[in-house]
């Protein structure tokens, strides 16, 4: 489907949403399971482009991986730190987790030679911090076919000997998470040292918590230093590891009742503990949406008490900034979104993408390297979409598509007239393949 013109909701929403499994947790669990000394089933796993890229890569490396999409489970036999194949060609698409996590995993292999490439967008995304760290530590050396520090490259791997490994993860916390997961399997004691600061720190905490669930923790951790004893392997002392539903995906359905009224129940979101993006509930609370845990579920409904500040820092939960940015034309006062400079190097330049599309919708937007300030103009929004639906470019970015998809549910003109078209809605396959069908299924009959 080249494009999808959205039909606004004419009535308040009411229903229950079952969200896909977390991409971040699924891909971390796949790496940890592959490095463990057991067989394990991942339950509630996400089946999307990014996780399929990871499972395909692990299969190419000789791991036994058996996905069951119907049962939302993946069975994997761990190799205790061994990588069966010493040579492989791997394509990581535009999956940042696969790109970073696999590169660090490969460096555990002595005498390995691996050729890695990604999509055109992935060829522009940061890898240098990770590759420089591996080279300095003597764990792996990369030969680049194009620009140094970027895909494509050939990786000659030698294994982690131990010592101290310093990484610049200022561009992406995934660079640090990748090394943390591999570090315990070094031949000797290894300390991972963060050079400077990193972004999206909750994802690093997710990595450390999951490592602990698989039986490995740093001997010491603090001040950006993580010391491991070396010679370890992972072990999850249960037959199945249950994946949490995706908190980033939940942001769209936390926002929907604010856009059109009503309430939604988000299944299994009430017990989320690993994902920092559940912090988006606080953003919605400030917008006047009450969220309450009922059993295992999370219920969201407007309560009419908005208290949104003039500025919101999204550094820790940056994947959700697009959800709020897309809704800014409906706000009653200007809003500045900060802490998002690093999102310029994700699936697309997300800051520029959101600024461009909001301006097409008649909004005045001020853009800096690290922020967006939007001056809401509802009249201009109506004028820009009065005659024909306005088309939103999505830049092959699933989060751009889903965020504006929620905005388009508003009955803007009061007559049910469609006013927003999403180009390339299929890009949602990256993390939420049936997003627009889930949205449509919530429409009151």
Secondary structure by P-SEA (a helix, b strand, c coil): ccbbbbbccccccbbbbbbcccaaaaaaaaaaaaaccbbbbbccccccaaaaaaaaaaaaacccccccccccbbbbbbccccccccbbbbbbcccaaaaaaaaaaaacccbbbbbbbbcccccccccaaaaaaaaaaccbbbbbccccccccbbbbcccccccbbbbcccccaaaaaaaaaaccccccbbbbbbccccccaaaaaaaaaaaaaaccccccccccbbbbbccbbbbccccbbbbccccccccccccccccbbbbbbbcccccccccccccaaaaaaaacbbbbbcccbbbbbbcccccccccccccccccaaaaaaaacccccbbbbbcccccccccccaaaaaaaaaaaaabbbbbbccccccccccaaaaaaaacccbbbbbccccaaaaaaaaaaacccccccccccbbbcccccccccccaaaaaaaaaccc
